[in-house]
Each structure stands twice: as structure tokens, then as C-alpha cells.
Amino acid sequence: GDLKHGRTVHSLAKLLARSSLKHELVLRYCAPASLEMPAHVKEYVQQCTNVKQEEYSDMSEAVKGANVLYVTRVQKERFETTEDYEKVKGAYVVDTSLMEAAPQGMIVMHPLPRVDEISTDVDSDPRACYFRQMENGMFVRMAILALILGAP
């Protein structure tokens, strides 16, 4: 997906890198060349201990041995021309064939909404947890608002 403009992947990479995991953390970035993870994010992550960063152009290679696949959409409004958008639109799609090749324990996350980067056929896969992710995010935002507004 879009690692260049995606605020969610920037903050997620930074948070995971600072999380002080006991085991080595491997962050695998997979995006079209024009939408790679920005250097400033990779440099930040590189300063943290116990983190390894890898870059892939082939998603089927990137998911090998992965625990989590975090998918983002390519946002049309981020491009200067429609032609630039069309070059990368649909470059990476999570579908049933990718899920068959992926580890059985790997979950799929997405900040939603999606366009066409995750096939709706994947929704019924028990590893697809983006709807639960969305619902849990809603509950967290509700709790924060309740605290701010002074609810008992």
C-alpha cells in the first residue's frame, strides 16, 4: 500500500520499534517504488534496538513467516495526476491466493476504509481482523471522549 503518506504506518512502525520487545522485531515494508516508507521513519526505527527493517517488492515474499500483515490503501487524492495513481492502483491486493500462501497464524489488519486492496473474499477468513480492529478503535475513542467530557 501507501507507506509514503500513511500516518498509521508511520506511527505504527515508530511505536513497535520503541516497544522494547524481548525478541527481535522485523518490520517488512512492501510498497510500489513511488510509495515507499519515508527515510525519516526508517531512520527513526533504525535508532531503536532489536529492530530489523526489510524492504520487499513482492507481497508473497513479504508475508512468508509473518505474524501480521498491515495493509493500507493507495489514496487517489495523494497523487498529482490520475495517470500516476493508475500506475500503482491495485499493485498489491490481498486475495484468497495470497492468504493460502500466508502463514496460518498471520492476521490481516487495515485501518479502513478499503478500496480494492483487500478482496471481499478475504473477509470470511478468520485471520482477517480489520473489522474487529475498527470496532475496538471506536470503543477506545468513545472511552477517551467520555474521559475528556467528564463522564462518570
Buried (B, 14 or more C-beta within 10 A) or exposed (E): BBBBBBEEBBEBBBEBBBEEEEEEBEBBBBBBEEBBBBEEBBEBBEEBEEBEBEBBBEBEEBBEEBEBBBBBBBBEEEBEEEEEBEBBBEBBBBEEEBBEEBBEEBBBBBBEEBEEBBBEEBEEBEBBBBEEBBEEEEEEEEEEEEEEEEEE
